[in-house]
Amino acid sequence: MSDRPSSANETNPESLETRRRRLLYRSWYCGIKEMDLLLGSFAKQHLESMTEAQLDSYEALLGMNNDPALYDWIMGRSEPPPGMNSDVLDMLRNFKFIDARS
């Protein structure tokens, strides 16, 4: 699941490296500061080793634009809807935050 326009993908496919850089940027600037720190640190540590399917799952989570719901899923306060539960969400749940901005 991707929020990128399909016409852009067909005419000018994005390289995997460019996609990872874009997702890293989006992770640091996604919404509330707490989520920026959590997702930015997570992305910095994990994006390079993610498969394309995992990148799709991560991009779908970022594309929700609903930080409070995503935070609740990560913290285990609520369950995600069908289709949003993935190994990437499990990785986020198990992630140990470190300040990776530097």
N, C-alpha and C positions, 0 to 999 in steps of 0.2 A: 504494500500500500504506500503510495507516494503522493505528496502534494505538489510535485513538479508537473508543469503542463506537459502533456504527452507530445504536443506538436514540437516543443523545444527539444525533447529527447530524440525525436525522429530525424530532425534536420541537423542537429548539432549535439551528439551524445556527450554527456559529461564524463570526464575521466574519473576513475576511482579516486585518484589523489585529490582532484578538485572537489569531488563530492565530500570526501573526508574533511577537507579544509572548510567547506561551507557548513557542514554539520558541527564542526568544532566552534566556529563563529556563532552559529545559532544557539549552541549550548551555553555560551557565555552571556548571551543577550536574549534570553527567552522570555523573561517576565520579571517575577519578583526576585529580589536579590538572593534570597536563600536558595531558590531553585537555580539561579545562574551559577552560584558557587558549587552546588552539588552536581549539576549536570555538566558544567564546564570542567570540573575536576575529573568526573567520570569519563567524559569524552577524551580528555587529554591522555588518560591512562589506557582506555580501551579501544578507541576508534581504529587505530592502526591494525589491530588484530581481528577486527570484526569481519565476518563474511558479508557478501552482498545481501543475503537474506537478513542478517542481523542489522545491517545498515538500514534496510527497508523498515524493519520493526522499530528501530530507534527513531528514524525519521517520522514514522507514524505517531509515535509518542510526542515528539516535538511539535508535530503539526496539529495536535489537539488544541493548542493554545489555551489550556485549562490547567494552570499550575496548581491550584488547590486540589483538584481531583487527582492529578498525577502524584502529588506529594502524599496524599492519603493512600494511594496504591503502594507507593514505595515504602511508606511507614507501616503498612499492614492495617491501616484503619478501615479500609474498605476494599472490596474486590473489584477488579476491573471488569468491564463488560466483555462478553464473548468476542474473541478476535483481537483483543488488546493484551491479553495475557501471553507472554512470550519468554524465551530464555533471556532476552535483553532486560525485561522487567525484573526477572530473577537476579540478573547481574546487578541491576541497580539496587535491589533490596539487600544484596550482600555486600555492596560497595562500602568501603571504609573511607570516609571523607578525609582528605588531606588538602591543605591549601596549596593548590597546584598553579596558582596564578604566576608565580615567579619562575 
